[in-house]
């Protein structure tokens, strides 16, 4: 995976090519002050410049309470609201490459569905995937010693669509050939996939040959498909999750094996199709590792003042206990 391939997998690069075969989306340039805000670790309070502005309570040097207002971006907020309304009122947000899939736990609806800039900010500031896009987009590139290409960061807003997890598949393209298909949500067992294996594989191959093959700027890439829609394009390399394959398998010159514990295939030729074949192999979502206790979320956002008071009382009690232990040691 070279840096040029990463650049070519930006949403704004591939979307015009496959616009007819993917979800309607709008792309807005991301102002530098918004980028700075997203990378600022000093605050988790969000504001979209609308009537839902939130405040955080802090203590100044005189121990007096002071209201600190979150930064506002009125001009950018207007553009975002206009785009959201154009797309039907609810959107799925992402940056040039990544969506904040690791941060859906922090949203009130536990979803990536957003209706305002505040919703988007909350997800983006809580996402390691978004931070990766902003700080390390060329991680794992084979030409790491070459200069990094300039990136114009963009906010991508996609019309909200209810996609069925059991109907999404990640497809791996090497040298303009479809070599592998993996169940996207491999942590769950979907009974219908084994019954419709041949039909699913045929539909994806047909869509690939008619609409994707030789159309993209690179001969190697990875794409997610619905039934049958192109959902996303990602670099062919370690920065992308290989799901039920390994990158050693995908990049080696050897033919992929169909006999895997988690998946199987009905194809003697063509791509290898892997999927979870039994609920015995069901696994927890890999995004669970990004979650933190809800109490921590309430404390960091100031949503529950009583939890904050209890937390401060606990810290004070711990400090007093520690001081008493020190005094006891001194007396001894």
C-alpha positions as CSV (number, residue, x, y, z in Angstrom):
1,X,0.0,0.0,0.0
2,X,1.5,3.3,-1.1
3,X,0.6,6.8,-0.1
4,X,-0.9,7.4,-3.6
5,X,-3.3,4.6,-3.1
6,X,-4.4,6.1,0.3
7,X,-5.0,9.4,-1.5
8,X,-7.0,7.7,-4.2
9,X,-9.3,6.1,-1.6
10,X,-10.5,9.4,-0.3
11,X,-14.3,9.7,-0.5
12,X,-14.2,12.8,-2.7
13,X,-12.0,10.9,-5.2
14,X,-14.0,7.8,-5.7
15,X,-17.5,9.1,-5.1
16,X,-17.9,10.9,-8.5
17,X,-16.8,7.7,-10.2
18,X,-19.4,5.5,-8.5
19,X,-22.1,8.1,-7.7
20,X,-24.8,6.1,-9.4
21,X,-24.1,3.0,-7.4
22,X,-23.7,4.3,-3.9
23,X,-25.7,6.3,-1.2
24,X,-26.3,10.0,-2.0
25,X,-23.8,12.1,-0.2
26,X,-22.6,15.7,0.2
27,X,-19.0,16.8,0.8
28,X,-18.1,20.0,2.7
29,X,-14.5,21.4,3.2
30,X,-13.4,21.2,6.8
31,X,-12.2,24.6,8.1
32,X,-8.9,24.6,9.9
33,X,-10.5,25.9,13.1
34,X,-12.8,22.9,13.1
35,X,-9.8,20.6,12.6
36,X,-8.1,22.3,15.5
37,X,-11.2,21.8,17.7
38,X,-11.5,18.1,16.9
39,X,-7.8,17.6,17.8
40,X,-8.0,19.6,21.0
41,X,-8.0,17.2,24.0
42,X,-8.8,20.0,26.4
43,X,-12.5,19.8,26.1
44,X,-15.2,17.3,25.2
45,X,-18.0,19.9,25.3
46,X,-19.6,20.3,21.9
47,X,-21.5,23.1,20.3
48,X,-22.9,23.4,16.8
49,X,-23.6,27.1,17.1
50,X,-27.3,26.4,17.4
51,X,-29.7,26.8,20.3
52,X,-28.4,23.6,21.9
53,X,-25.1,25.2,23.1
54,X,-23.7,23.4,26.1
55,X,-21.7,24.8,28.9
56,X,-19.2,23.3,31.3
57,X,-18.5,24.2,34.9
58,X,-14.9,24.8,35.9
59,X,-13.1,26.5,38.8
60,X,-10.8,29.4,38.3
61,X,-7.8,30.3,40.4
62,X,-10.1,32.1,42.9
63,X,-12.2,28.8,43.2
64,X,-15.2,30.6,41.8
65,X,-17.5,28.8,39.4
66,X,-17.3,30.1,35.8
67,X,-19.3,29.3,32.7
68,X,-17.1,28.3,29.8
69,X,-18.8,28.2,26.5
70,X,-17.8,25.7,23.9
71,X,-16.4,27.1,20.6
72,X,-19.0,27.9,17.9
73,X,-18.7,27.7,14.1
74,X,-21.9,29.6,12.9
75,X,-20.9,29.7,9.2
76,X,-19.9,26.1,9.1
77,X,-22.9,25.1,11.1
78,X,-25.2,26.7,8.6
79,X,-23.6,24.8,5.7
80,X,-23.9,21.5,7.7
81,X,-27.6,22.1,8.6
82,X,-28.4,23.0,5.0
83,X,-26.7,19.8,3.8
84,X,-28.5,17.7,6.4
85,X,-31.8,19.1,5.4
86,X,-31.0,18.4,1.7
87,X,-30.3,14.7,2.6
88,X,-33.6,14.3,4.5
89,X,-32.8,15.4,8.0
90,X,-30.6,12.5,9.1
91,X,-27.1,11.7,8.0
92,X,-24.2,9.3,8.5
93,X,-20.9,11.4,9.0
94,X,-17.3,10.5,8.1
95,X,-14.1,12.2,7.1
96,X,-12.0,11.6,4.0
97,X,-11.6,7.9,4.9
98,X,-13.1,6.9,8.2
99,X,-16.4,7.0,10.0
100,X,-16.6,7.2,13.8
101,X,-17.8,3.6,14.2
102,X,-15.8,3.2,17.4
103,X,-17.7,6.1,19.1
104,X,-21.4,5.1,18.6
105,X,-21.5,4.1,22.3
106,X,-21.3,7.8,23.3
107,X,-24.4,8.9,21.3
108,X,-27.7,9.0,23.1
109,X,-29.2,6.7,20.5
110,X,-26.1,4.5,20.3
111,X,-26.1,5.2,16.6
112,X,-24.1,7.1,14.0
113,X,-27.3,8.8,12.9
114,X,-26.8,12.6,13.2
115,X,-29.2,15.5,12.9
116,X,-26.9,18.4,13.8
117,X,-23.3,19.6,14.0
118,X,-23.4,18.9,17.7
119,X,-24.2,15.3,17.1
120,X,-21.3,15.0,14.6
121,X,-18.8,16.8,16.9
122,X,-19.7,14.4,19.8
123,X,-18.9,11.4,17.7
124,X,-15.8,12.8,16.0
125,X,-14.2,14.0,19.2
126,X,-14.7,10.6,20.8
127,X,-13.4,8.5,17.9
128,X,-9.9,7.1,17.5
129,X,-10.7,6.4,13.8
130,X,-11.3,10.1,13.2
131,X,-8.1,11.0,15.0
132,X,-6.2,8.6,12.8
133,X,-7.5,10.3,9.7
134,X,-6.4,13.7,11.0
135,X,-3.0,12.6,12.3
136,X,-1.8,9.4,10.7
137,X,-3.5,8.8,7.3
138,X,-0.5,7.2,5.8
139,X,0.3,4.8,8.6
140,X,1.5,1.4,7.3
141,X,2.4,2.8,3.9
142,X,5.2,1.0,2.2
143,X,6.8,4.2,0.9
144,X,6.9,5.8,4.4
145,X,10.1,7.7,3.7
146,X,8.6,9.7,0.8
147,X,6.9,13.1,1.5
148,X,3.3,13.0,2.7
149,X,0.9,14.3,0.0
150,X,-1.1,17.3,1.0
151,X,-4.6,16.5,2.3
152,X,-7.6,18.7,2.1
153,X,-9.8,17.4,4.9
154,X,-13.5,17.2,4.2
155,X,-16.7,16.4,6.1
156,X,-18.7,13.8,4.3
157,X,-22.4,13.6,5.0
158,X,-24.3,10.5,3.7
159,X,-28.0,10.2,3.5
160,X,-29.0,8.0,6.5
161,X,-29.9,4.5,5.3
162,X,-30.9,1.5,7.4
163,X,-28.4,-1.1,6.3
164,X,-28.8,-4.7,7.4
165,X,-25.5,-5.9,9.0
166,X,-26.1,-9.4,7.6
167,X,-26.3,-8.0,4.1
168,X,-22.9,-6.2,4.0
169,X,-19.7,-7.8,2.5
170,X,-16.1,-6.6,2.2
171,X,-14.6,-7.4,-1.2
172,X,-10.8,-7.5,-1.9
173,X,-9.5,-6.5,-5.3
174,X,-5.9,-7.3,-6.3
175,X,-4.6,-6.4,-9.8
176,X,-8.2,-5.6,-10.9
177,X,-9.4,-9.1,-9.9
178,X,-11.9,-9.9,-7.2
179,X,-10.0,-12.3,-5.0
180,X,-11.9,-12.5,-1.7
181,X,-15.3,-11.7,-0.2
182,X,-15.8,-11.6,3.6
183,X,-18.9,-11.2,5.7
184,X,-18.7,-7.6,7.0
185,X,-20.1,-8.2,10.4
186,X,-18.1,-11.4,11.0
187,X,-18.8,-11.4,14.8
188,X,-22.4,-12.6,14.2
189,X,-23.9,-15.7,12.6
190,X,-26.5,-15.0,9.9
191,X,-28.3,-18.1,8.8
192,X,-29.4,-16.7,5.5
193,X,-25.9,-16.3,4.2
194,X,-25.2,-20.0,4.1
195,X,-28.5,-20.6,2.3
196,X,-27.9,-17.9,-0.3
197,X,-24.1,-18.3,-0.6
198,X,-24.0,-18.9,-4.3
199,X,-26.6,-16.2,-5.1
200,X,-24.7,-13.6,-3.0
201,X,-21.3,-14.5,-4.5
202,X,-22.8,-14.3,-8.1
203,X,-24.5,-10.9,-7.5
204,X,-21.3,-9.4,-6.1
205,X,-19.2,-10.8,-9.0
206,X,-21.7,-9.5,-11.5
207,X,-21.7,-6.0,-9.9
208,X,-17.9,-6.0,-9.8
209,X,-17.5,-6.9,-13.4
210,X,-20.1,-4.4,-14.6
211,X,-19.5,-1.4,-12.4
212,X,-16.2,-1.6,-10.5
213,X,-13.6,-3.5,-12.4
214,X,-11.1,-1.2,-14.2
215,X,-13.1,1.9,-13.1
216,X,-11.1,2.8,-10.0
217,X,-7.8,4.6,-10.1
218,X,-5.9,1.7,-8.5
219,X,-5.8,-1.9,-9.5
220,X,-5.7,-2.9,-5.8
221,X,-8.4,-1.8,-3.3
222,X,-11.0,-3.0,-0.9
223,X,-14.7,-2.2,-1.1
224,X,-17.8,-2.8,1.0
225,X,-21.0,-3.8,-0.8
226,X,-24.6,-3.9,0.2
227,X,-27.4,-5.5,-2.0
228,X,-25.8,-4.5,-4.3
229,X,-24.5,-1.1,-3.6
230,X,-21.0,0.2,-3.2
231,X,-20.8,1.5,0.3
232,X,-17.1,2.4,0.7
233,X,-13.6,2.0,-0.8
234,X,-10.5,1.5,1.3
235,X,-6.8,1.0,0.6
236,X,-5.6,-2.5,0.0
237,X,-3.3,-2.9,3.0
238,X,-3.0,-3.3,6.8
239,X,-4.7,0.0,7.6
240,X,-7.9,-1.8,6.5
241,X,-9.4,-4.6,8.6
242,X,-9.0,-7.9,6.6
243,X,-11.9,-9.5,8.6
244,X,-12.0,-13.3,7.9
245,X,-8.8,-13.1,5.8
246,X,-5.3,-12.2,6.8
247,X,-3.2,-9.7,4.9
248,X,-0.5,-12.3,4.4
249,X,-3.1,-14.4,2.5
250,X,-4.4,-11.5,0.5
251,X,-1.0,-10.2,-0.5
252,X,0.9,-13.5,-1.1
253,X,1.0,-15.0,-4.6
254,X,-0.5,-18.3,-3.4
255,X,-4.2,-19.0,-4.0
256,X,-6.5,-18.4,-1.2
257,X,-7.8,-21.5,0.6
258,X,-11.6,-22.0,0.9
259,X,-11.5,-24.4,3.8
260,X,-11.6,-22.1,6.9
261,X,-13.1,-22.6,10.3
262,X,-15.2,-19.5,10.1
263,X,-16.1,-19.6,6.4
264,X,-16.5,-21.7,3.3
265,X,-17.1,-21.2,-0.4
266,X,-19.0,-22.8,-3.2
267,X,-16.6,-21.6,-5.9
268,X,-13.9,-23.6,-7.5
269,X,-12.8,-20.6,-9.4
270,X,-13.2,-16.9,-8.7
271,X,-13.2,-15.1,-5.3
272,X,-13.0,-17.0,-2.0
273,X,-16.2,-16.3,0.0
274,X,-15.8,-16.5,3.8
275,X,-18.5,-16.0,6.4
276,X,-19.3,-17.1,9.9
277,X,-20.8,-20.6,9.7
278,X,-22.0,-21.2,13.2
279,X,-23.1,-19.3,16.3
280,X,-20.3,-21.2,18.1
281,X,-17.8,-18.8,16.5
282,X,-19.8,-15.6,17.4
283,X,-17.4,-13.0,18.9
284,X,-17.8,-9.6,20.6
285,X,-17.6,-6.6,18.4
286,X,-14.0,-5.3,18.0
287,X,-15.3,-1.8,18.6
288,X,-16.1,-2.7,22.2
289,X,-12.5,-2.1,23.2
290,X,-13.0,1.6,22.5
291,X,-15.8,2.0,25.0
292,X,-15.4,3.5,28.5
293,X,-17.8,3.3,31.4
294,X,-20.9,5.5,31.1
295,X,-20.1,7.2,34.3
296,X,-16.9,8.5,32.8
297,X,-18.8,9.9,29.8
298,X,-21.3,11.7,32.2
299,X,-18.3,13.1,34.1
300,X,-16.5,14.3,31.0
301,X,-19.5,15.9,29.4
302,X,-21.0,17.3,32.6
303,X,-24.3,15.6,31.9
304,X,-24.8,14.4,35.5
305,X,-23.8,17.0,38.1
306,X,-24.5,14.6,41.0
307,X,-22.0,12.1,39.7
308,X,-19.4,14.9,39.5
309,X,-20.2,15.9,43.1
310,X,-19.9,12.3,44.2
311,X,-16.6,11.9,42.4
312,X,-15.1,15.0,44.0
313,X,-16.3,13.8,47.5
314,X,-14.6,10.5,46.8
315,X,-11.4,12.1,45.8
316,X,-11.4,14.3,48.9
317,X,-12.1,11.3,51.1
318,X,-9.2,9.4,49.5
319,X,-6.9,12.4,50.0
320,X,-7.9,12.6,53.7
321,X,-7.3,8.9,54.2
322,X,-3.9,9.2,52.6
323,X,-3.0,12.1,54.8
324,X,-4.1,10.1,57.9
325,X,-1.9,7.2,56.9
326,X,1.1,9.4,56.5
327,X,0.5,11.0,60.0
328,X,0.1,7.5,61.5
329,X,3.5,6.4,60.0
330,X,5.1,9.6,61.3
331,X,3.8,8.9,64.9
332,X,5.1,5.3,64.7
